[in-house]
């Protein structure tokens, strides 16, 4: 088996971990139903501009990603496989099986991810893995970018990671785990990424649950915006 080993260290949407990645197509029988669920919610997020790519935002890099666990809930930590959108797929208008990969293992200490698929894993894969390690009941993780939510995280009392912690790193993985222990994160299932402009993460036992958390909190943010006298919402 031939693997590609890569590491990059800068800018929005760029991989910051070592990725042992094997390029191969994903078997339909392995990911079919999960792929359809993730694709559907990724489409909803794109319509809400939580996923996308714009020249005026983040240096023109694509943003946002979705993932879903596969396999037994009892799988050991750091080896809970999940299907995730590939790196820099946020700007694609239409995605399918060719735009996902399977992360099979992740190691915070070695800053390493092992994956297979037609594309390399999202830059947020380490963070997704850290969230799946929190509890076996978490089966879906959605990462979107919302200035409206992010800027009102304090008003909405959203758990927020330390602004000094960069995205896609072992430090971010540990910071998410800290929030799960020390804040209301287990109950509200949403966090803001303090050092990752506009970054929001939600999770749930199902794709519908994770998506509903994102939409409900976005509505709360718009309600707060309305109360300040601003009725023209700009995403």
VEXFITI-545843 format. One record per residue: x, y, z of N, C-alpha, C in turn; residue in three letters. Coordinates in steps of 0.05 Angstrom, whole numbers. Layout:
BEGIN
neast_nnorth_nup_caeast_canorth_caup_ceast_cnorth_cup_residu
X_Y_Z_X_Y_Z_X_Y_Z_ala
...
***
This chain:
BEGIN
neast_nnorth_nup_caeast_canorth_caup_ceast_cnorth_cup_residu
17_-24_0_0_0_0_18_25_0_unk
12_43_-17_28_67_-19_13_90_-6_unk
26_103_13_15_125_27_28_151_20_unk
13_172_23_24_199_19_26_212_47_unk
48_224_53_52_237_79_55_267_74_unk
38_282_88_39_311_83_36_326_109_unk
47_351_109_42_369_132_45_397_122_unk
25_414_128_26_442_121_18_458_146_unk
26_483_148_24_496_174_13_525_173_unk
-4_532_153_-13_560_153_-40_563_140_unk
-53_585_148_-77_595_134_-102_578_137_unk
-125_591_132_-151_579_133_-153_554_115_unk
-165_533_127_-171_509_111_-147_492_103_unk
-123_498_115_-99_483_107_-93_462_129_unk
-85_438_121_-80_416_139_-56_423_157_unk
-58_418_183_-37_424_202_-26_399_216_unk
-35_376_207_-25_351_219_-12_334_198_unk
3_313_207_13_294_188_-10_276_179_unk
-13_272_153_-35_255_143_-23_231_128_unk
-26_207_140_-20_182_126_-45_175_110_unk
-45_181_84_-69_179_68_-65_160_45_unk
-83_141_42_-83_123_19_-105_131_0_unk
-98_136_-25_-117_144_-45_-131_119_-56_unk
-157_118_-52_-174_96_-63_-203_104_-61_unk
-219_92_-78_-248_98_-77_-260_85_-52_unk
-281_98_-42_-295_87_-19_-317_68_-28_unk
-319_45_-15_-339_25_-23_-367_35_-16_unk
-385_34_-36_-413_44_-32_-427_30_-9_unk
-423_4_-6_-436_-11_15_-427_-2_43_unk
-403_9_44_-392_17_69_-403_45_78_unk
-408_63_59_-413_90_66_-439_101_54_unk
-454_85_39_-476_95_23_-496_112_38_unk
-510_101_59_-530_116_73_-519_140_88_unk
-495_137_100_-482_158_115_-475_181_95_unk
-465_174_72_-457_193_52_-481_211_44_unk
-504_198_40_-528_213_32_-537_233_54_unk
-536_224_79_-543_241_101_-525_265_104_unk
-499_260_102_-480_282_104_-482_301_81_unk
-486_290_57_-489_307_33_-513_325_36_unk
-535_314_46_-560_330_49_-556_353_68_unk
-544_348_91_-540_369_111_-518_389_102_unk
-499_379_88_-479_398_77_-492_417_57_unk
-512_407_42_-527_425_24_-543_446_39_unk
-555_438_61_-570_457_78_-551_478_88_unk
-527_470_98_-508_489_109_-498_508_87_unk
-495_497_63_-486_514_41_-507_536_34_unk
-532_528_35_-554_547_30_-554_569_51_unk
-546_563_75_-545_582_97_-518_596_98_unk
-500_591_79_-474_603_77_-456_596_101_unk
-461_573_114_-445_563_135_-421_547_123_unk
-424_539_99_-404_525_83_-402_539_57_unk
-377_543_47_-375_556_21_-347_566_15_unk
-345_584_-3_-320_597_-11_-325_623_-24_unk
-313_644_-14_-317_671_-24_-290_685_-25_unk
-285_700_-45_-260_715_-48_-255_734_-24_unk
-277_746_-14_-275_766_7_-273_754_35_unk
-274_728_38_-273_716_64_-250_696_66_unk
-234_699_87_-213_679_94_-193_675_71_unk
-186_697_58_-167_695_36_-176_679_13_unk
-202_675_10_-212_660_-13_-212_630_-9_unk
-205_621_15_-204_592_20_-232_581_25_unk
-237_556_18_-262_543_24_-265_539_54_unk
-289_538_65_-293_535_93_-317_517_99_unk
-316_504_122_-338_487_131_-334_458_123_unk
-344_440_141_-342_411_135_-361_396_152_unk
-367_371_144_-386_354_159_-374_326_161_unk
-381_312_182_-371_285_186_-392_268_200_unk
-390_242_197_-407_223_211_-392_198_218_unk
-396_187_242_-383_163_250_-393_139_236_unk
-376_119_234_-383_93_223_-372_72_241_unk
-386_50_243_-376_28_260_-389_28_287_unk
-380_10_304_-392_5_330_-387_28_349_unk
-407_35_366_-404_56_386_-381_49_405_unk
-376_24_410_-356_15_429_-327_16_419_unk
-323_26_395_-296_28_384_-278_45_403_unk
-252_37_406_-235_51_425_-229_80_417_unk
-224_97_436_-217_125_430_-192_125_411_unk
-192_146_395_-170_150_375_-172_131_351_unk
-191_112_353_-196_94_330_-226_91_326_unk
-240_113_324_-269_114_319_-272_125_291_unk
-273_107_271_-274_116_243_-297_135_237_unk
-291_155_219_-313_173_210_-308_182_182_unk
-330_187_168_-330_197_141_-331_227_143_unk
-313_241_128_-312_270_130_-307_282_102_unk
-317_306_97_-311_319_72_-281_325_70_unk
-271_325_46_-243_328_41_-234_357_44_unk
-208_361_46_-197_388_49_-204_405_24_unk
-211_429_29_-218_449_9_-240_441_-10_unk
-261_429_1_-284_422_-15_-307_441_-9_unk
-303_460_10_-324_478_18_-336_495_-4_unk
-320_501_-24_-329_518_-46_-343_504_-68_unk
-344_477_-67_-357_462_-89_-387_464_-87_unk
-400_470_-110_-429_473_-110_-443_446_-107_unk
-431_425_-115_-443_398_-113_-422_378_-105_unk
-427_362_-85_-408_342_-76_-420_314_-77_unk
-402_294_-77_-411_266_-77_-389_249_-65_unk
-389_224_-71_-370_205_-58_-341_212_-63_unk
-336_225_-86_-308_233_-93_-297_255_-75_unk
-314_267_-59_-306_290_-43_-305_284_-13_unk
-306_258_-6_-304_249_22_-281_230_26_unk
-272_228_50_-252_207_57_-259_195_84_unk
-247_173_90_-252_159_115_-227_162_133_unk
-231_174_156_-210_176_176_-212_152_194_unk
-192_135_195_-193_110_210_-180_113_238_unk
-161_131_240_-146_134_266_-135_162_267_unk
-130_171_292_-119_198_297_-104_197_323_unk
-82_211_324_-65_210_348_-57_239_355_unk
-67_249_378_-62_276_386_-32_280_393_unk
-20_260_406_7_263_414_26_265_390_unk
22_249_370_39_250_346_28_268_325_unk
5_281_330_-7_299_310_-10_286_283_unk
-22_263_283_-23_246_259_-51_235_254_unk
-59_234_229_-85_223_221_-80_202_200_unk
-94_179_202_-93_159_181_-120_158_167_unk
-119_159_140_-144_161_125_-142_147_98_unk
-165_141_86_-166_130_59_-189_144_44_unk
-186_146_18_-207_158_2_-196_173_-22_unk
-213_183_-40_-204_196_-64_-192_224_-59_unk
-197_236_-35_-187_262_-28_-175_261_0_unk
-157_280_7_-145_282_33_-165_292_53_unk
-162_286_79_-182_294_99_-182_324_104_unk
-205_334_113_-208_362_121_-188_370_142_unk
-181_396_142_-162_406_161_-172_405_190_unk
-198_400_193_-210_398_220_-213_370_229_unk
-201_351_216_-205_323_223_-196_316_251_unk
-174_328_260_-165_323_288_-186_331_308_unk
-199_355_303_-219_365_321_-244_347_321_unk
-252_338_297_-275_319_295_-269_294_311_unk
-245_283_308_-238_259_323_-239_263_353_unk
-230_287_362_-231_293_391_-260_294_401_unk
-278_303_385_-306_305_393_-318_277_394_unk
-312_260_374_-322_232_375_-311_217_399_unk
-287_225_408_-276_212_432_-289_220_458_unk
-305_241_458_-318_250_482_-338_230_493_unk
-354_218_475_-374_198_483_-382_182_459_unk
-388_156_462_-396_140_439_-423_148_427_unk
-439_164_442_-465_172_431_-463_194_410_unk
-441_208_407_-438_228_386_-432_214_360_unk
-449_219_340_-445_205_314_-442_224_291_unk
-447_250_295_-444_270_274_-432_296_285_unk
-415_308_269_-402_334_275_-404_352_251_unk
-414_376_254_-415_396_233_-399_420_241_unk
-382_429_222_-367_454_227_-375_475_206_unk
-386_497_215_-393_518_197_-381_545_205_unk
-383_564_187_-373_591_193_-396_611_192_unk
-401_624_215_-423_643_217_-414_667_233_unk
-409_690_219_-403_714_234_-424_722_255_unk
-449_718_248_-471_725_265_-470_709_291_unk
-466_683_290_-464_666_314_-438_672_329_unk
-416_672_315_-390_675_327_-387_701_343_unk
-397_723_331_-394_749_344_-413_751_368_unk
-433_734_370_-451_735_393_-449_711_411_unk
-426_698_409_-422_674_426_-424_680_456_unk
-414_703_464_-415_710_493_-444_715_501_unk
-459_731_485_-486_737_491_-503_712_493_unk
-498_693_475_-513_668_474_-502_647_494_unk
-481_654_508_-468_636_527_-459_610_514_unk
-447_612_491_-436_589_478_-408_583_489_unk
-402_559_497_-374_552_504_-355_560_482_unk
-333_572_489_-314_582_469_-286_574_475_unk
-272_564_455_-244_556_459_-226_580_462_unk
-204_575_475_-184_596_480_-175_609_453_unk
-177_635_450_-169_648_425_-140_643_416_unk
-123_635_435_-95_630_428_-91_602_416_unk
-112_586_416_-109_558_406_-117_557_376_unk
-98_550_358_-105_549_330_-122_524_323_unk
-137_527_301_-154_505_292_-137_482_281_unk
-149_458_281_-137_435_268_-112_424_281_unk
-108_430_307_-83_422_321_-90_404_345_unk
-70_390_356_-74_374_380_-84_392_403_unk
-74_417_404_-82_436_425_-112_441_423_unk
-123_444_399_-151_448_395_-167_423_404_unk
-157_400_398_-170_375_407_-172_375_437_unk
-150_382_451_-150_382_480_-168_404_491_unk
-170_427_477_-186_449_486_-216_441_484_unk
-224_427_463_-251_418_461_-258_398_484_unk
-240_381_490_-244_362_512_-246_377_539_unk
-231_398_542_-233_414_567_-260_427_569_unk
-270_438_547_-297_451_548_-318_430_554_unk
-315_406_545_-335_385_550_-336_379_580_unk
-313_381_593_-312_375_622_-321_399_639_unk
-315_423_630_-318_446_647_-341_465_640_unk
-355_460_619_-376_479_611_-402_464_605_unk
-422_478_594_-448_466_588_-448_453_561_unk
-424_449_549_-422_437_522_-437_410_520_unk
-436_392_539_-450_366_535_-480_370_531_unk
-492_391_543_-520_396_541_-528_411_516_unk
-513_433_510_-521_450_487_-509_442_460_unk
-488_425_460_-478_412_436_-468_432_415_unk
-458_455_423_-447_474_404_-425_490_418_unk
-404_496_403_-382_513_413_-373_532_392_unk
-361_554_401_-349_574_383_-319_570_385_unk
-305_573_363_-276_570_362_-264_598_365_unk
-254_605_389_-245_631_395_-223_642_377_unk
-205_624_369_-182_632_352_-186_626_323_unk
-210_619_315_-215_611_287_-239_628_277_unk
-234_650_264_-254_669_257_-280_657_246_unk
-302_663_259_-329_655_251_-334_625_255_unk
-314_610_266_-317_581_268_-336_571_289_unk
-355_554_281_-375_543_299_-375_512_295_unk
-378_497_316_-380_468_314_-404_459_330_unk
-420_441_318_-442_428_331_-439_398_328_unk
-452_383_346_-451_354_344_-478_342_354_unk
-482_316_348_-507_304_356_-507_274_352_unk
-528_261_363_-531_232_360_-539_225_332_unk
-551_244_318_-560_240_290_-553_265_274_unk
-553_263_248_-548_286_231_-570_307_235_unk
-595_298_238_-617_317_243_-613_332_269_unk
-604_318_290_-600_331_316_-579_352_314_unk
-556_345_301_-534_365_298_-543_389_282_unk
-557_383_260_-567_405_243_-586_423_257_unk
-604_411_273_-624_427_288_-610_445_308_unk
-589_435_321_-574_452_340_-563_477_325_unk
-551_473_302_-540_495_287_-562_515_279_unk
-584_506_269_-605_523_259_-618_538_283_unk
-623_524_305_-635_537_328_-618_559_340_unk
-592_553_342_-574_573_353_-570_597_334_unk
-571_592_308_-569_613_288_-594_631_291_unk
-617_619_295_-642_635_299_-640_652_324_unk
-628_641_345_-624_656_370_-606_680_365_unk
-585_676_349_-567_698_343_-581_720_328_unk
-598_713_309_-612_733_293_-633_747_311_unk
-644_733_331_-662_745_350_-648_767_366_unk
-623_760_375_-607_779_390_-601_804_372_unk
-595_798_347_-588_820_329_-612_838_325_unk
-636_826_323_-660_842_320_-665_860_344_unk
-660_849_368_-664_865_392_-646_889_394_unk
-624_889_380_-606_912_380_-615_933_360_unk
-637_927_345_-647_946_325_-639_941_297_unk
-623_920_293_-615_913_266_-633_891_255_unk
-649_898_235_-668_879_224_-660_870_196_unk
-639_881_185_-628_872_160_-605_854_166_unk
-609_828_162_-589_808_170_-569_804_147_unk
-543_808_154_-522_803_134_-505_780_144_unk
-503_759_128_-487_736_135_-457_741_130_unk
***
